[in-house]
Amino acid sequence: MALKATIFKADISISDMDRNYYQSHSLTIARHPSENDERMMLRIIAFIANAHERLQFTKGLSDDEVPDLWQKSYSDEIELWIELGQPSEQRIKKGCNQSQQMQIFAYADNSFDMWWKKEQTKLQVRKNLSVFTVPEELADALVKAVQRSMQIQATIQDGQMWLTIEGADVTSSVEVNIEKRL
């Protein structure tokens, strides 16, 4: 019997002073059985960093033809393709070729550092690609704040993100330093 996705709800209030974006989003997040809390929270951080009325989660791990998140125009063109982790060169090529802009979000851990050293030269030729890393130690704080229903307040200013995550009995405030590698 196949395992089903676990459903999470997140009400996110975003104040992005860098982009003059002030909106609230009620998200329903289906966490694939093979996805852990760290990866799910990285998806939420990528959403917050790029919040837009047309930005949406895709089937992600369930469908290797689509990215983890994407934003499409009203004419169904892919404006933004977002991958998590350390995608293959083939996957990056696909994302860059099919979208106006591609972004990669990853935790800055040892495996990312090894991947980065190997792929950095190839990635720099992609003019529509940006790579962002989030400190690895942040993953623990985010995992501790995971609840099936979350209230998240996000403030972004001068490239810094502050999150307050309130769940049933969890309130944590974290500063997210997202480093742009490309």
Secondary structure, 3 states (H helix, E strand, C coil): CCCCCEEEEEEEEEEECCCCEEEEEEEEEEECCCCCHHHHHHHHHHHHHCCCCCEEECCHHHCCCCCCEEEECCCCCEEEEEEECCCCHHHHHHHHHHEEEEEEEEEECHHHHHHHHHHHHHHCCCCCEEEEEEEHHHHHHHHHCCCCEEEEEEEEECCEEEEEEECCCCEEEEEEECEECC
